[in-house]
Amino acid sequence: MSDITYQEISEVKEAILADLQVFDQKIIETKIDTIIGTKRQLSLTDKLHFKQRIINAIFHYDILQPLLEDPAITEIMINGPNHIFVERGGKLEPISMTFESEAHLMRIVDKIAVEIDRPINFSNPILDAHLSDGSRVNVVLNPIAKDGPVMTIRKFSEHFTDLSALVEVGMMNQEVADFLSMLITARYNFFISGGTGTGKTTLLNCLSSCIPRDERLITIEDARELNLRYHQNLISLETRSQGNASQTISVADLIKTALRMRPNRIIVGEVRGEEVNDMLQAMNTGHDGSMSTGHGNSPEDMLMRLESIASHHGNLSDTLIRKQIVSAIDFIVHIERLANGNRFIAQIAEIRKDLDHYQLIKHFDYDASHDVLQPISASEMAKNIANRRKLIRYEMASVKKEEQ
């Protein structure tokens, strides 16, 4: 295959768009075919490749498009124009593809920023965004990134939409999936903890599929990733970051707004700032079954981190904050990731409600479970739940439903 340069692609692209009256894909593809038809030195295979490169440059994300379409790639890391890494099968590897220049890379960055109407420039050098397929994007520019634009793309997987998909890949067994499904339906408040890249948002998305279809849900995220395809009565809210502070809409602002929208449950993609206090308030004021995620090395660490954040952004004493957390959160599901890239649920811990300090009841422990010959069933795990009020209400509702 002949080596088609970025300069050739750019020239054809500019020639097509220069006199274009209507931005129509069929018209553009016809123009592409006409131009490529004049390049007699190219083979049929080269012409098809040339055409796809131009289409990707005009309609998609240029040289990144093949990487985005590759199902084996889960993450794309761009360290300036000359270094691209991908995560494939849980392992990081460099690829030979590079950008022609920093300007070439910046054209893709600008395209993403325009699509979501967020600024990215010298004054606003950090961008959190998402692509149309739900993939999460983070961009950092000079002067923060000294070696050129840095872009990280975490791809959204259409496969992981319910707990059965996570059972298939070994993130949990069926008994754990049944237990979590029961807790979600019974409207226990959840927090998912774990490190970066452990699959917190993926698990949150799959847990949401267990929520009854007749409930009104509101999701709140910095950049939209959740895909709750099973629910019609769903409102998705997304933060807005602007250079002018008066135009910024934070997660905390959106939680306050969501409380006025009559939600049954509020699902926040991640809490890491002042919104912690608002999320705790939501969980403590009748919005049972709400969920969120956060970074933590264990359930205990997650609780301490929430307390630290809430204390930093609030005026309550440590004792009152701790009581709020104990009252608000019912269960913490902790996820870990092995060196080979496999993710798994490490612990499911319940917070005791009759104390004003943290005491966790471990209903599932990944390490301990491997010493048991037979997996513990969901009903057996449920017998050890300390806060049974919601479980009893769920069981009563199930009985009534069967009688009807």
N, C-alpha and C positions, 0 to 999 in steps of 0.2 A: 504493500500500500504506500502510495507517495506521501511525503511529509507535507501536510497542509498547515500553513502557518497562521498564527493569529491575525497577522496583517492582512492576509487574503480574506479571511472570514470578515474582518472589520470593513474592508473595502466593499465587499458584496453587500453586507448589511446596510452600510450607509447609502449605497447606490439604490437599494430597494426602498428604503424608508424616505429618501430625499423627496421623491415626487409622488409619494403615496397619498391618495385622497381619502381612502377609508381603510382603517386598520382591520382588515379581514384576513383570516388565516388562509383561506382558499386562494384569494388574490395574491397574497404574499408567496405562497408555495408555487403558484404558476410563474411568478416572476423569478423565483429561485431556479425553477426548472429551465426557464429560458436562458438565464445567465450560465448555468452549469452546462447546458447543451452546447455552448460555444467553446468549451474547454475540451477539445478533441484529444488532448494528450492524456486525459484521465481515463482509467478503466471504468467499467460499470460499477464495480465495487467501490472505487474511489469516489465516483460521483454520488453514490448513495450515502457514503460517509460524509462527504462534503455538505450535502443537503442537510443531513441530520445535525451537523455542527452549526450550520447557519440557523436552523429552526431552534436549536437549543439556545443560541446567542440572542435570538429575537424574543422568543416566547417563554423560555425557561431560565435556568441558572447556568448557562454557558457550559464550561468544562466540568462543572460540578454535577450536572444532570445525570450522567451515567453512574456516578457514585450514589446519588440519591435513589436511583432506580434499581441498584443492586441489592437484592434482599439479604445477601450475606453480610453486608456492611451495616453496622448499628450506630457507628459514630464517625464523624469526619472532623479532623483537627488540622487547621491551616495556620502554620506558624510563619506568617509572612508569605510573600509570593513564591518562594523557592522551596518550601518544605511543607508537604502534605502527608499526614498520617491518617490511617483508618483503623477502626476496631472491627475485626472480623473473627467470629467465633470466640469472642471474649479476649482476644489477643490484639495488642497494638502492633501495627506494621507500617513502615514507610512505603510510599508509592512513588513511581518515577514521574508522574504528572506534575507539572509546575505551571504557574501563571507566566505570561509573557513579561509582565511588569507589575509594579505596585498599582499603577493606574488601571490595569486589567482587573485586578482583584477588587479595587475600589468601585468599579462599575457594578459588580455583583452586590457589594455591600450597599451601595446607593439604591439599587433596585429593590432589595429587601426592605430598606428603610421607607421607601416611597410606598410600597405595598401596604404597610401597616401604619403609615402616617406618623412616624416617629423620627425625631432628628438624630443624625449621627454626623458629627463634625468636630473641629478642634475644640470648641466650647463644650460639646456634649460627646465625649469620646467613648462612651460605653452604651451599648445597645443590647437589650433583651427583647427577642422577637420570636416569631414562629413563621414557618412557611405554610403554604396553602394545604399541605398534606398533614399538618399538625406537628412537624418536626420542630424542635426547640433550637433557637439560634442565639449565640452570644457573640458579640463583636467588641473588640477593644482596639482603639486607634492610638496613634502618636498624639500627645506626648506620654500617654500611659504605657503603650507598647512601643518600646524603642526600636525594635527590629522590623517594624512594618505592621500592617493590620493583622490582627489575630482573630480567627473565627472558629467557633466550635459549634458543630451541628449534631444534635442528638436526635436520631430519626425516630419517628413515631411508628409503632408496629400495629398494623391493622389486625394482626393475629390475636393479640392479647386484649380481649374484650370481656371475658368472664373468667371465673375461677377454674373452670375445666381446662382452659388453655394453659394456666399456670401449673396445674397438676400434670399435664402432658410433658412439660419441660422439666419437671422435678423440683419446682420451687416449693411445693408442699405435697403431702399425700391427700387422698380423698377424704380421710377422716378429719384432717385439719380444715380442708375446704368446707366440709359440712358444718363444722363447729363455727367457723367465721360467718358463714351464710346465716346460721341461726342467730348469732349475735347481732348481725346487721339488721335482720328482720325484726328482732326484738327491740331495736332502737337504742342500743348501747352506743355511747360516744367513743370514737376511736381516734387514736393518734398512731401514725406509722413513723417509726424511727429507723435510721440507717445512715450509712455514709454516702458520699457522692457516687452515683452510678449503680446503686444497689437495686434499683427498681421500685422506689417508693411510689412514684407517680403511676407506674404500671399497675402496682397492686391496688392503689386507690381507685383507679379506673375500673379494675375488675371487681373490687368490692362493691362499687356503686351499682353493678348489674344485679346485685341481690336485693336492692331496695324495691319495695312494692311499686308497681307502675302507677298507682293512683295518688302518689305523693307529689307535692310540688317541691322541686329542687332548685337551689341557686348555687352555681359554682363561681368561685372567685380565684383568679390567677393573675400573675404578672404577665405571662405569655401563655395563650391558650394551648393546653395539651390534652386535657380530659376530653373524652369522646363518649358521652353517655347516650349511646344510640338507642337504648331501650326506653327512654322516657320522653313523653311528649310535653308534659308540663315542666319544662326546663328553661331556666334563664342563665345564660353564661355572661359573666361580667369580667372585664379585663382592665387592669390599671392603665393609666396614661402618664407617661413621664415627659415633661417638657422642660426647657431651659428656665422658663418663668415658673417659680415655685407656686404662684397663685393658680396656675393651670394644671399642676400635677394632681392626679387622683390616685391615692395610695390604696393598698389592700385594706387598711384600717377604715378609710372613707367608704369603701365598697361594702364592708361588713356592716357598718352603721346603716347604709342605704338598704342592704338586703333585709335587715330586721324590719323594715317598713313595708316589705313586699310580700308579707304573709307566707314565708317559706315553711315547709315541714322540716326540711333539713338544709343546712348550709355546709358546703364542701369547699374548703380552701386548699389550693394546690400546695402551698407551703407557707408556714409562718416563721419569721425570723427577726421581727422588729416590733414596733409599737402595736401591731395588729394582734399580738398575743393576748393582750388584755381584752380586746374586743371579741376575740374568738372564745375566750373563757366565759365572757358575759353571755354570749350567744348560747353556749352549751349549758349555762346555768339558768337560762330564762325560757325554758319550754321548747327548745329546738333539739329534742332528743334525736340521737342517730346522726349527729353531725360528725364530720371527719376532717382531718388535716394531716400534714406530714411535717417532719422537721429533721434536722441533722443531729445525730447522736450515736455514740458508740455502744450504747446499751439502753434498756428502758430506764434504768436509774439515771444515767447521764442525760437522757432526754428530759426527765422531770427537773433535774437541777438546772439544765440550760433554759427551760421555759421559765423557771422561777427567777433566774438571773436576768433574763430579758424583760420579764414583767416588772421586776423591781427597778430596772434601769429606766423604764418608760412610764412608771406609775408612781403614785404617792402613798400606796398602801404599805403597811409593815410587812416584813418577811413572813410573819405568822399568818396574817390575813391572806397574802398571796398564796401561801402553801395550802390554806384551807380552800381557797377558790379552785386551785388545781385539783386537789383531792375530790372536791365536789363535782367538778366539771368532767374530768376524763375518767372513763370506766376501764378501758383496755388500751394497752400499748402493744402493737405488733412490731417486733424488731426484725429487720432484714440484714443479712450479711452477704458478702460476695467473696467467693474463693479465688485463689490465684489463677485458676483456669477460666475465670469469667462466669462460672455458674453462680446464680443467685438462689438463696433459700431463706425460708422463714426460720430464724434462729430461736425466737421466743414469742410466746403470747402471755402477757402478764396482766393481771387485774389489779387495780388499786383499791385497797381496803377503804371503805367509806366511814367506818366508825372511829377513825383516828384523825388527829390533826397533824400527823406527820406521814411520810411516805412508807408504806409497807406493801410490797408486791406479792401477789399469789401467782406462781408460775403454773399456768394450765398446760403449757407445752414448752418443752425445751429440746431443741434439735439434738444436742449431744446426749441427753438422757434417753431420748426416744430410741436411739440406736442400740441401747442395752435391753430393750423390750422386744420379745419375740413377735408379739402380735401388736399392730397399731391400736392405740386407744381410740375407741369410737367417740363420736361427737357427744352422744348422750352420757357417756361415762365422764368426759371432760366437764360437761355441764353440771354434773352432780357437785362439783367442787366450787361452783361460782358462789362467792360470798354475798354479793349484792343481787338478790334474787327477785327484787320487785319487778324489774322490767321483764325478766324471764317468765315470771308467773303471769304477768299481763299478756305476754306473747302466747303462752300456752292456753290461756283462757280464750283468747281471740281465735286461736287455731281450732279449739273445740267447737266454738260457736259457728265457725265457718263450715266445719264438717257437718254439723247438725242441719245447716241450711241446705 
